[in-house]
């Protein structure tokens, strides 16, 4: 897996102060994508054990309330297990919330074993492709009105999509 950038103290993606990872690589190709360069799977830096250790240590900082995973496309990170291992480690070592943004919708993610494994460590999923004709800059944590903010824990408990109203 490659990554484009890490924000150690991010206050723009998700509530509170969060650590954010932008992964490289996306096959969605949304018109109007604001991270077009991140569509290339070779963009940025190689994810290594050292980078992972540093990121997890950052997440352990008492000022950090959670983690954001954006891209590129996190759900396209299934060629290896780097992202899956990272999310598992974050949950085991910090128990902090994980928010993940994906152009794939929840209903499609749960039909793919590898993507579903990634989702199993996520607390909140912002799903759906960015749709330029539905762009709305007044929305919190998403770019277009078709995208949903889904409480994965409650959705799993209720066996249906439970959206978070923000």
N, C-alpha and C positions, 0 to 999 in steps of 0.2 A: 504494500500500500504506500502511496505517496500522500503527502499533505502539503497544503499551500501555506497555511499560517496557523499560529496559535495565539490566542488573546488570553493573557494570564488573568486579567481583571476586566471582564466584559460586563457592561451594564445595559447594552442595547438589545441583546438577544436573550429573552427570558427574564423572569423576576429576580431581583437581587443581584449580587455580584457573583459572576459565574466564570468558569474557565471554559474557553471555546476552542474547538478544533475544527478547522476547515479541511476536509479531505479532498483529494484530487481525483477526478474521473467522474464522468456523468454521461449516460447514453440518452437522456431525455431530450436534450436539444430544445428547450423551451424558447419561443420567440421572446425577445426582450430580457433574456437572462442577464442579471447584473453581475454574475461571476463567470462569464463566458470562458475566460482563460482556464478556469478550474474544470472544464469539461474534459481536458486532456489528462489521461491517466498518468502520464509521465511528468506532469507539471509539478513544480515545487521540489520538496525534499523527500528522501526515502525515510519511511517510518522505521525506526530502529528500537532496540531494547533500551538504549540510553535515552532516546527521546521519550519513550513510553514512561520510563522511570521518572524523568523530570516532570512530565505532565501529571502523573499520578501524585507526585509530591506536591505539585502546585495545587491540585484538587484538595489535598489534605490541609491546606492553609485554612485556618479558622474563619477567615473573612469570606471564603468561597462557600456559597450555599448550594451550588450544583454545577452541572456540566451541560454544555451545548455541543451537539455534533451537527455540522452543516457541510456544505460542499460547494461545488461538485455534488455528488449524490452518495450519501452514506450507504444506501441499500444496494449500490453497485459495487460495494467493497466486499465481494464474496469470492474473489479469485484466490484469496488467502484468508487466514483467520485473524489477521492483525486487529481489525476493529472489534470483532467478537471478543477476542482475548482482552482488549483494553476495557471494554464495557464490563465484562465479568470482573476484572480486577478492580475497577472503580467501585462496583457494588460491594465486593467482598471487603475491600480495604477502607472504604469511606462511608458507605450506605447513603451517599448523597444522590439527589435526584438527577436524572439524565433526560434531557430534552433532545429530540432528534427531528430534523427537517428532511422530508423526502418528497420528491415529485411523484412517487408511487402512492397509490391510495391504500389505506389500511386493508380493505377487502382483498386486494391483490397481494399485499405483503404476506398475509397469513397463509396464502396458498403455496408459498415457496419456502421450503424447509430452511435454507440458509438465511434468508431474510427474516423469517420468523424467529430464528435463533437470536439474531441481532435484536429484534423487537422485544424479546423476552427480558432484556435488561433495561428497557426504556420505560420511563414513567409518563412522559408526554410526547406525543407524535404530532407534528404539524405536517399534514399530508396534502397531496395534490400538486400537480404541476402549476407553475406560475403561468397565468393566462393574462396576457397583456391587455386584452379588452376588459378584463375584470380588475385591473390594477386599482388599488385604493391605498393611498399613502396614510390614511387615517387609521388603518387597521393595525392593531398591535401584534407583533411577532409573525406577521405574514404579509405577503405582497399583493395577493389578489383574493377577491371575495369567495372564490370557490374552495379555497384552502380551509381545512378544519384544524382545530386545536383539540386533540383527543386525549382524554385521560385513559391511558392504557390499563392501569391497574383496575379502575372501576369498570372499564369495558370488558376486561377479562372476567371479572366477578359477575357481571350481569349478562354476559354472552351477547352483547350488542354494543355498538358504538355509543360512547358517552362523551359528548363534547363539553369543553370548558368554555364558559362565557367570560370574556375579558372585556 
